[in-house]
């Protein structure tokens, strides 16, 4: 039987439909018995849906943001 930790490790593959029949069957069997993992997977599906509807940042903005965050990190490490 699959453990909760194993389900969490494979949950992204399940949501992306990248599992084989046997793996999918094992995950589904675990979900039938584990309320906490059902809740976790439901939250993951909600998050996945929310991320899909967010607008994509232009690449230049994302790079500028990454540079800014790296600079902030360097400044905080100096303190």
C-alpha positions in Angstrom: 0.0 0.0 0.0 1.2 3.5 -0.9 2.1 5.9 2.0 1.0 9.5 2.2 4.6 10.6 1.6 4.7 8.6 -1.6 1.4 10.0 -2.8 2.6 13.6 -2.2 5.8 12.8 -4.1 3.8 11.5 -7.1 0.9 14.0 -6.9 2.3 16.3 -9.6 2.7 13.3 -12.0 -0.9 12.3 -11.3 -2.2 15.8 -12.0 -0.2 16.1 -15.2 -1.5 12.6 -16.2 2.0 11.2 -16.5 1.5 8.0 -14.5 1.1 4.4 -15.8 -2.0 2.4 -15.1 -0.6 0.6 -12.0 0.7 3.7 -10.4 -2.6 5.5 -11.0 -4.5 2.6 -9.5 -2.3 2.6 -6.4 -2.8 6.3 -5.9 -6.5 6.1 -6.4 -6.7 3.2 -3.9 -4.8 5.3 -1.3 -7.1 8.2 -2.0 -10.2 6.1 -1.3 -8.8 5.4 2.2 -7.1 8.6 3.1 -9.1 11.8 3.8 -6.0 13.9 4.3 -4.5 13.0 0.9 -7.8 13.6 -0.8 -7.8 17.1 0.8 -4.2 17.6 -0.3 -4.9 16.6 -3.9 -8.0 18.8 -4.0 -5.9 21.8 -2.9 -3.3 20.9 -5.5 -6.0 20.9 -8.2 -7.3 24.3 -7.1 -3.8 25.7 -7.1 -3.1 24.3 -10.6 -6.3 25.9 -11.9 -5.5 29.2 -10.3 -2.1 29.3 -11.8 -3.4 28.5 -15.2 -5.6 31.6 -15.3 -2.9 34.0 -14.1 -1.5 36.2 -16.8 2.0 35.3 -17.8 4.7 37.9 -17.1 6.7 39.2 -20.0 10.2 37.6 -19.9 12.0 40.9 -19.3 9.8 41.7 -16.2 10.5 38.2 -14.8 14.3 38.6 -15.3 14.2 42.1 -13.7 12.3 40.7 -10.8 14.8 37.9 -10.4 17.7 40.3 -10.4 16.0 42.5 -7.8 15.3 39.5 -5.5 18.9 38.4 -5.9 20.1 41.8 -5.0 17.9 41.9 -1.9 19.2 38.5 -0.8 22.8 39.7 -1.2 22.1 42.8 0.9 20.5 40.8 3.6 23.4 38.3 3.7 25.8 41.2 4.2 24.1 42.4 7.4 
